[in-house]
Amino acid sequence: MSSQSGALGEASAGPVIGAIGKIFGVRPALTVAALVLSPTLLLYVRAMKSGGVDPEAKEAKRVE
């Protein structure tokens, strides 16, 4: 599921950022791409605070 949502994001945002690059130049396109990707920094901060372990997975019982 995550790979499909990643592909959907690339397919929808890629052409828009490419059009911005074609019309306004590379620098504005890179700025927009950075702004679009900046929310992922919050996910990295969350992962670092939890020690890189999913809290739900940590509490789950192992099935053998």
N, C-alpha and C positions, 0 to 999 in steps of 0.2 A: 504494500500500500504506500509506503513512504517513497519508493522509487517512482511510482505513478504520479504522486503529488509533486515530486521534484521535477519530473518531465513536464507536467502541466504548467508549473511555474516558469520553467525555461521557455516553453513554447509560447506562453502568453507575454512574459516580460521581455524576452529576447528581442523580438521584432520592434517593440516599442522603444527599447533602449537603442537599438540599431538606427531607428528613424531619428531619434534625438541626435545621435552621433552624425548622421548624414546631414541633418538640417543645421544644427548648431555647432558641431565639432566634437572632437574626442573628449576634451576636458569636461564639458557638461554631461556627456554620456557616462563617463566614469563617475562623476559626482552623483548622478541619479542612481547608478548601479550600487554605489556604496551606501546611499540612503536606503535603497530597497533591501539590501543585505544586512543593514545595521541591527535590526531586531534579533538576529541570531546571536549577537553578543550577549544578550540577556540569557539565552539558553546556555551559553558557555559558562557564564557566571554561576548560574544555577547548578550546573554539573560540577563545577569546581567546589562549590559549597557543600555538596553532598558527597564529595570524595569520589565522584565519577561512578557512583553506584545508584541504581534506580531503587528508591526506597520501597516501592511495592514489590520488586523482585527480591529484595533482600529479606523481606518478611514471608515470602511465599514458601510453601513446603515443597521439598524435592520429591518428585514422583519417580519411583524406580521400578 
